[in-house]
Amino acid sequence: MGQDTGVIDDLELAQRAALVGAEIGLRYFAHVRGLPQELKADGSVVTEADRTVEHEVRRVLLDARPEDAFLGEETGEHGRGRRRWILDGIDGTAVFVQGDRRWQTLIALEEDGRITVGVAVLPARGQMWWARRGAGAFVADFDGAVLGEARRLAVRDSREGLSGSGLGIVPPVESLPAARRDLIEGLASAARPREWEWAHAALLVAAGELDLAVQVGGKVWDYAPLSLIVEEAGGRFGGVGGEGHPVEGTALFSRSDDLHRAALALLL
């Protein structure tokens, strides 16, 4: 991270906010077994950690960009305008409360309906992933507020079809209700489902470790930053209807156009 000389650019601001969120999230994670859990109206789990991380990340962003609009999973909407920050304080609360290290904080900037900055920080892994539209996607380790050397991300260079393609399923298939398992059954049978053991499956597509990732039941804050990271790494993103951002419901991340079309046909 560079020194603050006044106005910082949007990517650096998002990274700074993500590191603030990471520090707070890790404090809660250290005592997560004793953290009270609540159920939201949709049946998903929420904790004080979700709300506190999101509130503080939002504060950092809006302190620097008070005219911008904001959408957060827990904190809702704030303002209107051509620029909107989209945030999920803790993505993967269900694994967070189990002591699983795959949870992340997600931040995206949307300008005129397009995602232009995306950041995903994995606090328990000490990694930050990011992309700026037109400038590529990267990952770096971090220690406290200090980012290490950036490594450029690229999807796997392969012409293999579905049968030779590694597929990550989010949430893990064993946690999906029967109706959602049925939705992805054709794709799971045609490709090679694999565990995503250390990062979100979409990030592993961007890193060239998976060829496909399908996420079921996602919201705009889940997809906004990850879609840009995968696209800037050379991959594809879209909803099952072929739409790009904003997407809710089921979405697909792929390493290539041809593979994306083949996989999408099995989700329709």
N, C-alpha and C positions, 0 to 999 in steps of 0.2 A: 504494500500500500504506500502511495506517495504521501508526502507531507501536505497538510492542509494549507493552501495558500489563498484561501478565500472560497471562490466558487469552484466546486469540483464537478466533473462530468457525471453523467447519469450512471454509467457502469461502475465507476469508483464509488459513487454514493450507494448503489445497491450492494456492492461488496462490503462496504463499511457497515451498512445496516444488517447484513447477513451475519457478520462477525459479532455484532452486538447481540443478535438473537442467539447465536451459537453459544456464547458465554452463559447467557441466562438459561437456555435449554439444558446445558450440561450440568448446571447447578441442580436443577430439578431431577435430571436423569440419575444423578448420584444417589438419590433417595427415592427412586421411582416406586419401589415396592410399597412404600407407605403413602403414596400420593392418592387422595380420594379421586374416584372416577364417577362421572355422570353420563347418562345417556341422553343424547339429543333426540329431537322429534323423529329424525330419520333412522334412529337406532344406532348411530355411530357413537363412539366414545369421545368424551371431551374432558379435559382436566384444567386446573389452574395454570399449568404450564403452557397449554395452548394459548390461553387468553393473554398471559403475561408476555410471552415471547412476541406474539403478534402485536400487542399494544406498543411494546418498546421498539420494534422494527418500524412500525407505522410512525411513531414519534420521530425517529431519526430521519425518515424519508420526508415527512411533512414539515419538519423544522427547516429543512433545506429547500423544499419545494412547496411552500404553503399554498400556491395557486393550483397545484395539481389535484386531480380527483384520486379516489382510492377505493378499492374493493378488497375486503378481507373475509376469509371464511368465518371468523368469529366476531370481527368488529364491524362487518357490514359495509355499506356504501357511504362515501363522504364526497360531496361536491359533484360537479359536472365539468366537462371540458374535453379538449382533444387529447390531453395527456392523462393517463390513468395508471396508477400503480396497482398491481394485483398480487396478493400475498396469502400464503398459507403458513402460519407460524410454526406449526408442527404437522408436517405431512407424514402420515403413518403413525397416528396416535395408537392404533391397535397394537403395533409392534413396540412402540415406545414404552407403553405401560408393562410390557412383558420383559423389559430389559434387553430387547433386541436393538442392535446398533444401526439398523438401516433407516431410521427416521431422518427427516431432512427439513430444512426451512427453505421455502420457495418464494422467490421475488421475480416479478416481471414488470416491465414498463411497456404499456400499450400507447401508441401514438397514432391517431387517426385510424383506429381499428386494427393496426398491425403491431405485433410484438417486436420491439426494437432492442430490448435488453432482457436477458434471462439469467438468473443466478440460482443455483441449487447448492446449499451448503450441508454437508454431512458432518455435524459436530462430533459425534462419537468416533468417526473415522478420521477426523482432522483433514478433511478434503473439501475444496470448493470447486464447483464446475460452473462455467459461465459462457455466455455468447453475446456478441453484439451483431446486429444484422449487417451483413456484408463484410464482417471482419473476422469470421471464423469462430470456433469453439475451443475451449481450453479447460484444463484441470490443473490444480496446484494443491500441494499440501499447505497447511497453515499451523502456526503455533501462536496461540493467543490472538493478537491483532496483526500478526506478521504473515503475509503470504509468501510462499516459496516460489521457486522458478516455475513458470507456466509451461505446460506441455500441451501441444496442439492435439486436438482430437480428430479422428477420421474413422468413418465407418469401414467395415471390412470390404476389401476389394475382391469380390467373388461373383461368379456367374451361376453359382449353384441355385437350383430351384428350391421349392418348398421342402422337398424330402431331405435335403442336406442342410437345412437352415435351422439354427438354434433359436428357440422361441421362449421368451419370458412371459409369464402370465401374472398380472397384477389385479387384485390381490392374489396370493397363492391359491391354486385351484382347490385345495382342500378346504379353504375357508369360504368358497363361493356357494351360494344357494343353488339348488338344482336347476332353476330356470336360467341362471347365468352360466352355469356349466354347459347347458345345452347350446347356448349361444356360441360358445367358442369350441364346441366339440369337433366340428369339421376341421378347423384350423389346427387344433391340437393333434388330431390324427394324421394330418398331412405333413406337419413339420416335426421338429424334434424338441419337445418341451424340456427346458432346463431350469434348474434352480438359479435364482438371482441372489446370491448369498451375501454380497457385500455392498451393493448399491442398487438403486432402483433400476429395473430392467431397461427403461428407456435410456438411461445414462450408459448402460453397458452396450446398447446399440451404437451410441455415439462413439464409444471407445473401441468398437470393432470386436467386442467379446460375445455379443449376440447379434443375430441377423434381424430379428423381429421382436417386438414387444406389444402385447395387447393389454389394455387396461379397461376394466369393466366398472361402470358406475362412477366415473370420474367427473369432476367439476372443472369450471374454467380455471380456477386457481391451481388445480393439479396439473393441467396441461400447458398453461401459458409459457412458463419458462422452459419446461422440458422440450416442448415442440421446437423452440428456437435453437436450443442446444443441439438437438438431433439434426435439424435442417442445416445448421451451419457446419456440422461435421460431415455433410454430404448426403444425409438421409432424407426420408420423407415422413410426413405426419399428416393425419387426417382422421375425421370421424368416419363411422361406418357408412354414412351417406355420401362420402367423398368430400365433405366440407372441411375447410381449414378453420383456424381460430375465428370466433370462439367455439369450442366444442364442449358438450356435456354428454355424459353417457359412456358409450364404448368408443375407444379410439385406438389407432394403430400407428406404431413407429416402425419404420422399415429402413434397410440399408440401401435400397434402390427402387426406382420407379416400377420396374418389371415385377419385382418381388412384392411390392406394395399392392399392385393390381391383382396379382394372383392370390394373395392373402385376403384382400378385401372381398373378393368374390365368394370366399368361404364364410364370411361374416354376415352377408346380406340375407 
